[in-house]
């Protein structure tokens, strides 16, 4: 089963992923936790280029292409092999992030970015996506309050950009109700974890 976690900056995905991965393993399933951009040595090198704060002049299409290239390597080297071995794969970001960030917020068009990524991934889509919904203002406050959080190039974008990202995710959730489940990430952490586990645990029981 391929599960992706999506949302804007500071929505708390990583913390919830760690807890859910532990619960899935306790339920007797093997889990591979990974992230995008990144997940493999080649993909991590591309991540460094994309998120480097000195890459401020990067063109929007260049950005979209680099994400797709990183994703391609991630899919063929890590995700597909793990799925073939019967493991549960949890990825912190995947295709929907490109649709929201480059398609919507950068204005490249969600349909165009989708087609690019279908080519890159060979059509691999998640079985389940959790969208951690949080007001961008609150997300940025969380980032600023966390001294251990990496501040990358996308974090430095203005609030209008992050508001468009949220709009992109909301649009995707409406259009894909069979796959995307929205989680209110503004609630206390334990409530967010419980809500996420209720969805993931239920899906796993029927797989």
JOZIJO-V244852 format. One record per pair of residues at least 4 apart in sequence whose ideal C-beta (glycine too) atoms are under 6 Angstrom apart, sorted by the first residue. I is the first residue (numbers start at 0). J is the second residue. D is the distance in Angstrom with one decimal. If there is no record, write none. Layout:
# JOZIJO-V244852
i:I j:J d:D
i:I j:J d:D
This chain:
# JOZIJO-V244852
i:0 j:87 d:5.0
i:0 j:126 d:5.0
i:0 j:206 d:5.3
i:1 j:88 d:5.0
i:1 j:125 d:4.8
i:1 j:126 d:5.1
i:2 j:89 d:5.0
i:2 j:127 d:4.9
i:3 j:90 d:4.9
i:3 j:93 d:4.1
i:3 j:125 d:4.3
i:3 j:128 d:4.7
i:4 j:12 d:4.3
i:4 j:16 d:5.7
i:4 j:91 d:5.4
i:4 j:129 d:5.2
i:5 j:95 d:4.7
i:5 j:96 d:6.0
i:5 j:128 d:5.8
i:5 j:130 d:5.0
i:6 j:10 d:3.5
i:6 j:12 d:5.6
i:6 j:130 d:6.0
i:6 j:131 d:3.4
i:7 j:135 d:5.6
i:7 j:138 d:5.1
i:7 j:161 d:5.8
i:7 j:164 d:5.2
i:7 j:165 d:5.4
i:8 j:138 d:5.0
i:8 j:154 d:5.6
i:9 j:138 d:3.2
i:9 j:141 d:3.9
i:9 j:142 d:4.5
i:10 j:131 d:4.0
i:10 j:133 d:4.4
i:10 j:138 d:5.7
i:10 j:184 d:4.6
i:11 j:184 d:5.5
i:12 j:91 d:5.5
i:12 j:131 d:5.4
i:13 j:91 d:5.9
i:15 j:191 d:6.0
i:15 j:192 d:5.5
i:15 j:195 d:5.2
i:16 j:89 d:5.7
i:16 j:91 d:5.8
i:18 j:192 d:5.1
i:19 j:196 d:5.9
i:19 j:199 d:5.7
i:20 j:30 d:4.8
i:20 j:32 d:5.0
i:20 j:89 d:5.9
i:23 j:28 d:5.0
i:23 j:30 d:5.0
i:23 j:87 d:5.6
i:24 j:30 d:5.4
i:28 j:87 d:5.1
i:29 j:86 d:4.4
i:30 j:87 d:4.9
i:31 j:81 d:4.4
i:31 j:86 d:5.2
i:31 j:88 d:4.9
i:32 j:89 d:5.0
i:33 j:38 d:4.1
i:33 j:77 d:6.0
i:33 j:90 d:5.1
i:34 j:38 d:5.8
i:34 j:91 d:4.1
i:35 j:92 d:4.2
i:35 j:93 d:5.7
i:36 j:46 d:4.0
i:36 j:49 d:5.6
i:36 j:66 d:5.9
i:36 j:69 d:4.2
i:37 j:42 d:5.1
i:37 j:43 d:4.5
i:37 j:46 d:4.4
i:38 j:42 d:5.1
i:38 j:73 d:4.2
i:38 j:77 d:5.3
i:39 j:72 d:5.5
i:39 j:73 d:5.6
i:39 j:76 d:4.6
i:39 j:77 d:5.4
i:41 j:72 d:4.7
i:42 j:69 d:4.3
i:42 j:72 d:4.8
i:42 j:73 d:4.7
i:45 j:65 d:5.5
i:45 j:68 d:6.0
i:45 j:69 d:4.0
i:46 j:50 d:5.9
i:47 j:51 d:5.9
i:49 j:65 d:5.2
i:50 j:151 d:3.9
i:50 j:152 d:5.3
i:52 j:152 d:5.1
i:54 j:152 d:5.8
i:57 j:61 d:5.3
i:57 j:62 d:5.3
i:59 j:105 d:4.1
i:59 j:107 d:5.8
i:63 j:101 d:4.1
i:63 j:107 d:5.9
i:63 j:112 d:5.8
i:66 j:97 d:5.2
i:67 j:115 d:5.3
i:67 j:116 d:5.5
i:67 j:119 d:4.0
i:70 j:119 d:5.4
i:71 j:119 d:4.3
i:72 j:76 d:5.5
i:73 j:77 d:5.6
i:74 j:78 d:4.9
i:74 j:79 d:5.9
i:74 j:120 d:5.0
i:74 j:123 d:5.6
i:78 j:88 d:5.5
i:81 j:86 d:4.4
i:81 j:88 d:5.0
i:82 j:88 d:6.0
i:92 j:96 d:4.4
i:94 j:116 d:5.2
i:95 j:171 d:5.4
i:96 j:100 d:5.6
i:97 j:101 d:5.2
i:97 j:112 d:5.3
i:97 j:116 d:5.7
i:98 j:102 d:4.3
i:98 j:109 d:4.8
i:98 j:112 d:5.5
i:99 j:103 d:5.3
i:99 j:164 d:5.0
i:99 j:167 d:3.1
i:99 j:168 d:4.9
i:100 j:104 d:5.2
i:100 j:164 d:5.7
i:101 j:105 d:4.6
i:101 j:107 d:5.1
i:101 j:112 d:5.2
i:102 j:107 d:5.6
i:102 j:108 d:5.9
i:102 j:109 d:3.6
i:102 j:112 d:3.8
i:103 j:109 d:5.9
i:103 j:163 d:5.4
i:103 j:167 d:3.1
i:104 j:160 d:5.2
i:104 j:163 d:4.0
i:104 j:164 d:4.7
i:107 j:111 d:5.7
i:107 j:112 d:5.5
i:116 j:120 d:5.8
i:117 j:122 d:5.4
i:127 j:202 d:5.4
i:128 j:178 d:5.5
i:128 j:179 d:4.5
i:129 j:180 d:5.6
i:129 j:182 d:5.4
i:129 j:195 d:5.6
i:130 j:168 d:5.3
i:130 j:172 d:5.2
i:130 j:179 d:5.4
i:130 j:181 d:4.9
i:131 j:182 d:5.2
i:131 j:184 d:4.0
i:132 j:181 d:5.2
i:132 j:184 d:5.8
i:133 j:137 d:5.5
i:133 j:138 d:5.0
i:133 j:184 d:4.1
i:133 j:185 d:5.6
i:135 j:161 d:3.6
i:135 j:162 d:5.5
i:135 j:165 d:5.8
i:142 j:148 d:5.3
i:150 j:154 d:5.0
i:156 j:160 d:3.8
i:171 j:175 d:5.8
i:172 j:179 d:4.5
i:172 j:181 d:5.2
i:175 j:179 d:4.7
i:180 j:198 d:5.0
i:182 j:194 d:5.2
i:182 j:195 d:5.6
i:184 j:191 d:5.8
i:186 j:190 d:4.2
i:186 j:191 d:5.4
i:196 j:200 d:5.2
